[in-house]
């Protein structure tokens, strides 16, 4: 049994909120969850705490693909997933060595990077050049997978994965399922790696992470039910407002302001 405390209750509430965001948008769980958790616990602990909730949420979301869809997407994206797994292990091995404030600042900057990419009003410098070179060739998948895994392993930030898959113009249902499939495979490996590296410390973080996965799944379920009732504009506005708040708090904390 986990001892009840305000921090424990707050952790459960944050994970549930991240689940709602993911259920509504198909992504955002790790960014919202890790970003908000980093405000109440150490950023390294926030990254580790979110591993099992992310795994549980993506088990639920991957069901958006049927059996044939899973096989088709696995065949299509296996190079990306394979090198992402390698990059994730490397990123997680670096996690204990990153000081608190630089990691907090990095989390905030990653959040703002995602917001800059996701907004559709103003083109980013060099965006068209990058888009012109992002393709589905095996070489590109291998390279982007390795970089994405490295960042995700050290920070839980998977916006680079989302950005790549968005560039392929998948339909929404396939997009949600593929994102879940990629993160499901990576997160399963992360549980083992975290244990091997001693990131769960005395087991307390493992227990809290496992129990927190339950309210996370509830949040995902609620978000999936709400999704059809919300216009895309409303979904995006809510996500942008929340992530802007998270990013600002992390950056100011990381800078010691």
N, C-alpha and C positions, 0 to 999 in steps of 0.2 A: 504493500500500500504506500502511496506517496503522501507525505504529510501535507495537509491543506495549508496554504499560505497565500497571501495576496499575489505573490509572484507567480505561483503555480496557476492560479485562476487566470491571471493576466496572460500567461503563456497559452493557455487553452483558448482564450478569447481571440488572441492574435491569430493562432493557427486556424480557428474556425473562420475568421474574416478572410484570411488568405484563401481558404477553400471556396468561399462564396465568390470571390473575384475570379478564381480559376473556373468554377462551374459556369459562370456567366460568359467569360471571355475565351476560355480554353487554354489560358496561360496566365502567368502573373503570380502564381502561388509562391514560388521560391523568392521572388523579388519582394513582394509584400510581406510575406512571413518573416524572412530573414531580416529585412530592413526594419520592421517594427520590433522584432525580438532584440535586435542589436541596441535598441534604446533602453531595454530593461535588464539585459544580461550582457556578459562579455561577447564581443562580436564573434570570437572563435567558437564559443558555446552556442551562439545563435545559429551558426552554420551547421554545427553538428546536430543540434536539436531538430532541425528541419529535415534531416535525411529520411527518417521513417515516415513522417507525414507526407512528404513529396512522393515517396514510394507508394503509399496507400492511395493517394489521390490519383496517381496515374494508372494504378490497377483499375480504378473505377472508370477513368476517362477513356482508356484504350478500348473499352467495349463499344465505343462509337464506331469502331471498325468491325465488320464481320470477319469470319474466318478467312475468306478469300482476300479481303482487304488487308488483313495483317500479313498474309504471305506475300502479297504483291508489294506492299510497302517495305517489308523486310528485305526482299530481293533488290528493291530500288535503292534503299538507303543503307545497306549493310556496311559499305566502306566508311561512311560518315560515322556510324555508331561504333565501329571497331576502333578507329583512331581516337574517337571521343573517350572511349573507355581508358585507353592508354594515357591520354592527357589528363583525365580525371584523377588517376592514381598519382601522377606527378604533382598535380595541383594540391591534392590532399596532403601529400608528404611535406609540402611547403607551408601548410596552414599553421602548424605550431610555431614556426619561425618568424611569422609576420607580427610585428608589434601591434598593439591594440588600436592606436590612433590612425596609423596608415591604413589598416584594414578597414576601419570605419569610414575613412575618407574615400577609399577605393569603392566601397559598397555604394556610397552616395553618388559618386561620379558615374558608376555603372547605371544607376537608376536614371540619372539625367541623360545619359547616352541613349538609353532605350526610349525615353520620352522624345528626344530629338529625332530619333529614327522613325518612331511611330506616328508623329504628327504629319499631316498631309498638306498643310498650307504652304510651307516654305521649303523649297528644295535645299538639301544640305550640300555644302561645297564638296565636289568630288563624288557625289552620290551616283550620278549617271555613269561616271567612269567605272566605279566599283560594280554597279549593276551589270554593266556591259561585259564584265569579266567573271561574274558569278554564273556558273553553269552547273549542269548535272554530270559533268565528266568525272571519272573516278579520281583523277588527280585533285580536282577542286574539292571533292567530298573528303578525301583523305586529309588534305591540309586544313580545311575549315573544321573538320571533326577534331583534330588534334588541338587546335587553338581553342575551340569551344569547350572541350573537355578540361583543358588546363584552367581556364577562367572559372568554369562551373565547379570544379573540384575545390578550388581555393575560396570561393565566395558564395556558392549557390546561385549565382547570377547566370541565367541561361538565355539572356536576351539575344545573344549572338546566334543561338540555335533557332529561336523564333524568327529573327530577321532573315536568316537564310531560307527557312521554309516558307516564309511569307513571299519571298522573291520568286518562288516557283509558281505562285498563283494557283494554289490548290483550292478546291471548294472547302467551305467552312468545316463540314463534317470530317472530311479527310484530313484537313489541317489539324483539327483538335486531336484526332486519333493518332496521327503521325507524331505530333509533339509529345503526346502521352507515351507512345511506344519508345521513342528515343530516351526520354527521361526515366522510363521504367527500367530499361536495360542498364542505364548508367547508375541509377539509384540502388539497384540490387547489388552491384559491385561495390558501391560506396559503403554500404553497411558492413561488408566484410573487411574492407580496407580500414575503415574507422576503428573497428575492433582491433585489427592487427597493429595499428599505429598507436593504440592506447588513447584515442581521442574521446572515448566514453568515460575516461578516468576510472572511478571506482564502480561504475555501473549505474550511478544515479542519473546521468544524462541519458543513458540508454533506456531506462525505465520511463523517464519523463517523455522522451521522444516517442516511445511506443504508445503510451497512453494518450499523448497529444494527437496522435494520428486519428483517434476516434472523432473528436470534435471537428477535425479537418475534413473527414469523410462526410460528416453531417453537413458541413458548409458547402462542400462540392455538390451534394445532392440538392440542397436548397438553391444553389446557383444555377444548376441545370434546369430546375423547374421554372425558375424565374426568367431564364434566358429568352424563351420565345415571346415573352410579354414585354420585353424592353426593346426599344428601337436601338439600332446600332449607335446612333448619335448619343443616346443616353448612356449606353454601356461604356463608350469611350470617354465621355466627359467624367463619369464617376471614377473610372480607373486613372485617368490623367490627374484628377484632383488629389486622389489618395497618394499616388506615386510622387507627385510634386512635393507633397508634405513630407513623405518619408525621405526623399532625396535631400531636401533642405535640412532636415534635422540631422541626417547622417553627416552631411558636409560640414555643417557648423560644429558638430561635436568632434569630428575628425580634425578640424582646424583649431579646436580649443576655444571657440567663441562662445 
